[in-house]
């Protein structure tokens, strides 16, 4: 837990510290994000249903040009699936992660207040806690690995300081801690944001 707290403090320090150093206006900003979505799992996880997702986080926005941005973020998110078949029963798989996406963003500025954007980039996530069934911890030995990684694709619109984005996370890492089973994560999300 101390490591996670240290990473959060370091990230926020970089974002706030860079603004405090007086960089040119518009080159670096930060924002808050929150949203919902539908998470599921692939690989050998069969007949599962979508699981309600929520996510909250902060982002930094560095403008290389008026149109090209780099957007690293730090999110608390829930992934997994509902009604996953496991042995002779089915249960929800709840995986709670601290996730760091680093997205390249190209923005089409329609006017001074409105624009649309497309984003893509990798993400890495570390599992914090979770459960899958009665008294079974998701990240126990032979259940799921703590590390997840993949690609995020998104498109959205911004109006002044507000944004709305639809995205898809494609998990590329086998998170199963059992050598006989493969499991990957996926997420369709809708996110609202406010940039300061």
VEXSELO-117636 format. One record per residue (C-alpha): residue in three letters; x, y, z. Coordinates in pm, 1 decimal. Each point is the difference from the previous one (the first is absolute). Layout:
+-----+----------+----------+----------+
!   r !        u !        v !        w !
+-----+----------+----------+----------+
! ALA !        X !        Y !        Z !
...
+-----+----------+----------+----------+
end
This chain:
+-----+----------+----------+----------+
!   r !        u !        v !        w !
+-----+----------+----------+----------+
! UNK !      0.0 !      0.0 !      0.0 !
! UNK !    289.8 !    237.2 !     74.3 !
! UNK !    135.5 !    -49.0 !   -353.3 !
! UNK !   -336.9 !     78.0 !   -156.0 !
! UNK !    -34.1 !    313.7 !    212.3 !
! UNK !    354.4 !    104.3 !    -99.4 !
! UNK !    -78.5 !    -41.9 !   -371.4 !
! UNK !   -315.8 !    211.4 !     35.2 !
! UNK !    185.2 !    275.7 !    188.0 !
! UNK !    286.1 !     -1.6 !   -254.2 !
! UNK !   -238.9 !     26.0 !   -296.4 !
! UNK !   -199.4 !    283.8 !    157.7 !
! UNK !    322.5 !    175.6 !     94.9 !
! UNK !    123.4 !    -13.2 !   -358.1 !
! UNK !   -327.6 !    136.3 !   -135.1 !
! UNK !    -41.9 !    275.9 !    258.9 !
! UNK !    372.3 !     76.4 !     13.5 !
! UNK !     25.0 !     46.4 !   -375.2 !
! UNK !   -285.8 !    249.6 !      8.7 !
! UNK !    162.9 !    182.4 !    290.5 !
! UNK !    326.8 !     36.3 !   -196.7 !
! UNK !   -172.1 !    238.3 !   -240.2 !
! UNK !      3.3 !   -195.8 !   -325.5 !
! UNK !   -157.4 !    180.1 !   -292.0 !
! UNK !   -376.6 !      8.8 !     18.8 !
! UNK !   -159.6 !   -295.3 !   -177.0 !
! UNK !    307.6 !   -223.1 !     -3.8 !
! UNK !    -79.5 !   -191.3 !    316.3 !
! UNK !   -328.4 !    -32.5 !    182.6 !
! UNK !   -172.9 !   -256.6 !    216.4 !
! UNK !   -351.0 !   -126.5 !     44.0 !
! UNK !   -232.9 !   -234.6 !    180.6 !
! UNK !   -182.8 !   -291.0 !   -163.6 !
! UNK !   -286.3 !   -226.0 !    110.4 !
! UNK !   -213.2 !   -247.3 !   -187.1 !
! UNK !   -178.2 !   -329.7 !    -34.4 !
! UNK !     21.0 !   -293.9 !   -234.3 !
! UNK !    -42.1 !   -368.1 !    -70.5 !
! UNK !    288.2 !   -231.3 !     87.3 !
! UNK !     43.4 !   -357.7 !   -113.8 !
! UNK !    267.1 !   -265.3 !    -32.7 !
! UNK !    128.6 !   -202.2 !   -292.2 !
! UNK !    233.4 !   -291.0 !    -55.5 !
! UNK !   -125.8 !   -319.9 !    163.7 !
! UNK !   -262.7 !    185.1 !    206.4 !
! UNK !   -321.2 !   -123.3 !   -162.7 !
! UNK !   -365.8 !    101.5 !     13.7 !
! UNK !     66.2 !    302.6 !    217.9 !
! UNK !   -215.8 !    311.3 !     10.2 !
! UNK !     98.8 !    364.7 !      6.6 !
! UNK !     81.3 !    146.0 !    340.1 !
! UNK !    -82.9 !    360.5 !     89.4 !
! UNK !    319.4 !    204.7 !     11.2 !
! UNK !     83.5 !    329.4 !    162.2 !
! UNK !    321.2 !    195.2 !    -19.6 !
! UNK !    134.8 !    325.3 !    142.7 !
! UNK !    331.6 !    165.5 !    -58.1 !
! UNK !    221.0 !    291.2 !    -86.5 !
! UNK !    179.7 !     79.8 !   -324.6 !
! UNK !    279.1 !    224.1 !   -115.9 !
! UNK !    -18.5 !    159.2 !   -344.1 !
! UNK !    319.2 !    104.0 !   -177.4 !
! UNK !    -45.0 !    181.6 !   -332.1 !
! UNK !    276.2 !    -58.3 !   -253.6 !
! UNK !   -193.8 !    205.6 !   -257.1 !
! UNK !   -347.4 !    151.8 !    -18.1 !
! UNK !   -129.6 !   -339.9 !   -111.4 !
! UNK !    230.9 !   -269.8 !    139.6 !
! UNK !     -5.4 !    -76.4 !    374.2 !
! UNK !    139.2 !   -260.6 !    235.8 !
! UNK !   -243.7 !    -94.6 !    276.4 !
! UNK !    133.7 !   -216.6 !    283.9 !
! UNK !   -249.6 !    -89.0 !    270.5 !
! UNK !    -44.0 !   -174.0 !    330.6 !
! UNK !   -332.3 !   -180.2 !     59.2 !
! UNK !   -167.3 !   -217.8 !    258.4 !
! UNK !   -213.1 !   -243.0 !   -200.0 !
! UNK !   -200.7 !   -319.5 !     28.2 !
! UNK !     28.8 !   -277.2 !   -260.0 !
! UNK !   -104.0 !   -364.1 !    -15.0 !
! UNK !   -323.4 !   -168.6 !   -105.3 !
! UNK !   -333.8 !   -123.5 !    129.5 !
! UNK !   -108.5 !   -364.3 !     20.9 !
! UNK !    336.1 !   -149.2 !    -97.6 !
! UNK !     -1.0 !   -378.6 !    -11.8 !
! UNK !    252.0 !   -141.5 !    242.5 !
! UNK !     14.4 !   -372.3 !     76.6 !
! UNK !   -358.8 !    -92.1 !     90.1 !
! UNK !   -134.1 !    345.3 !     84.1 !
! UNK !    -19.3 !    349.2 !   -142.5 !
! UNK !     87.7 !    324.2 !    171.6 !
! UNK !     92.1 !    361.2 !    -63.7 !
! UNK !    368.0 !     79.9 !    -45.2 !
! UNK !     78.5 !    340.2 !    151.8 !
! UNK !    347.2 !    137.8 !    -69.3 !
! UNK !     86.2 !    345.4 !    137.1 !
! UNK !    302.3 !    164.6 !   -160.7 !
! UNK !    217.1 !    306.2 !     15.2 !
! UNK !     47.4 !     68.3 !   -370.7 !
! UNK !    240.0 !    226.1 !   -190.3 !
! UNK !    -88.0 !     68.6 !   -365.4 !
! UNK !    231.5 !    208.6 !   -220.1 !
! UNK !   -201.9 !    118.7 !   -297.9 !
! UNK !     96.5 !    187.5 !   -313.2 !
! UNK !   -286.6 !    236.2 !    -82.0 !
! UNK !    -67.3 !    178.7 !   -326.5 !
! UNK !   -253.1 !    281.6 !     31.6 !
! UNK !   -199.3 !    157.3 !   -279.5 !
! UNK !    -82.3 !    350.6 !    123.4 !
! UNK !   -329.6 !    109.3 !   -151.9 !
! UNK !     16.6 !    341.9 !    169.2 !
! UNK !    150.3 !    150.4 !    317.1 !
! UNK !   -245.4 !   -178.6 !    228.5 !
! UNK !    -83.2 !   -328.4 !   -176.7 !
! UNK !    202.8 !   -287.5 !   -141.7 !
! UNK !      0.5 !   -372.8 !    -59.2 !
! UNK !    285.1 !   -240.7 !     68.3 !
! UNK !    128.0 !   -349.6 !    -57.2 !
! UNK !    230.5 !   -171.4 !    248.1 !
! UNK !    204.6 !   -317.4 !     12.1 !
! UNK !    274.8 !   -140.0 !    215.8 !
! UNK !    110.5 !   -263.6 !    246.9 !
! UNK !   -111.5 !    -47.1 !    357.9 !
! UNK !    149.8 !   -187.1 !    292.3 !
! UNK !   -191.6 !    -93.7 !    312.8 !
! UNK !     77.6 !   -149.8 !    337.5 !
! UNK !   -265.6 !   -197.8 !    183.3 !
! UNK !    -84.4 !    140.4 !    341.4 !
! UNK !   -269.4 !   -238.3 !    124.6 !
! UNK !   -300.0 !   -198.3 !   -116.8 !
! UNK !   -214.3 !   -306.3 !     47.9 !
! UNK !   -139.1 !   -277.9 !   -215.9 !
! UNK !   -248.8 !   -208.8 !    187.0 !
! UNK !    -51.3 !    -70.8 !    368.2 !
! UNK !    309.8 !     95.2 !    200.2 !
! UNK !    230.6 !    -34.8 !   -301.7 !
! UNK !    239.7 !    291.2 !    -48.3 !
! UNK !     58.6 !     78.2 !   -367.1 !
! UNK !    375.7 !     45.3 !     29.0 !
! UNK !     75.3 !   -307.9 !    211.5 !
! UNK !    241.0 !   -261.9 !   -134.7 !
! UNK !   -138.7 !   -198.2 !   -297.5 !
! UNK !   -285.5 !    249.4 !    -55.4 !
! UNK !     99.2 !    325.3 !   -178.6 !
! UNK !    330.1 !    185.1 !    -39.6 !
! UNK !     15.9 !    356.9 !    124.3 !
! UNK !    148.7 !    149.2 !   -319.7 !
! UNK !   -217.6 !     83.6 !   -300.4 !
! UNK !     96.6 !    184.8 !   -315.0 !
! UNK !   -148.9 !     78.8 !   -334.8 !
! UNK !   -110.0 !    269.6 !   -241.0 !
! UNK !   -263.6 !    271.6 !     32.9 !
! UNK !   -182.4 !    155.6 !   -294.6 !
! UNK !   -235.2 !    294.9 !     48.0 !
! UNK !   -182.5 !    282.0 !   -174.2 !
! UNK !   -175.0 !    294.9 !    148.7 !
! UNK !    -89.6 !    363.2 !      3.0 !
! UNK !     95.3 !    292.1 !    215.6 !
! UNK !   -197.7 !    315.7 !     59.9 !
! UNK !    206.0 !    261.2 !    177.5 !
! UNK !    131.2 !   -173.8 !    316.9 !
! UNK !   -245.8 !   -293.3 !    -18.5 !
! UNK !     49.5 !   -325.4 !   -191.7 !
! UNK !   -189.9 !   -318.8 !    -80.8 !
! UNK !    180.5 !   -308.8 !   -130.1 !
! UNK !    -95.8 !   -350.2 !   -113.2 !
! UNK !    280.6 !   -253.8 !     25.8 !
! UNK !     99.6 !   -363.4 !    -28.2 !
! UNK !    270.8 !   -174.4 !    203.0 !
! UNK !    145.6 !   -311.4 !   -160.1 !
! UNK !    188.1 !   -211.4 !    254.5 !
! UNK !    305.2 !   -164.6 !   -156.2 !
! UNK !    141.6 !   -160.6 !    313.8 !
! UNK !   -101.0 !   -346.8 !    116.1 !
! UNK !   -103.1 !     77.9 !    357.8 !
! UNK !    -77.3 !   -359.9 !     96.8 !
! UNK !    236.2 !   -136.9 !    264.5 !
! UNK !    -92.8 !   -353.6 !   -108.7 !
! UNK !    211.1 !   -140.9 !   -285.8 !
! UNK !   -298.6 !   -197.9 !   -137.1 !
! UNK !   -230.6 !    301.2 !    -38.9 !
! UNK !     41.6 !    324.9 !   -192.8 !
! UNK !   -186.0 !    316.5 !    102.4 !
! UNK !      7.3 !    354.5 !   -138.8 !
! UNK !   -196.8 !    312.7 !     87.6 !
! UNK !   -205.1 !    232.8 !   -217.6 !
! UNK !   -198.6 !    314.3 !     68.0 !
! UNK !   -238.4 !    226.4 !   -189.7 !
! UNK !    -17.7 !    332.8 !    182.2 !
! UNK !   -167.3 !    339.7 !      5.4 !
! UNK !    196.0 !    270.5 !    180.0 !
! UNK !    -74.4 !    359.6 !     93.9 !
! UNK !    279.1 !    241.8 !     76.4 !
! UNK !     82.5 !    346.8 !    118.6 !
! UNK !    335.7 !    169.6 !    -71.4 !
! UNK !    133.2 !    263.3 !    236.8 !
+-----+----------+----------+----------+
end
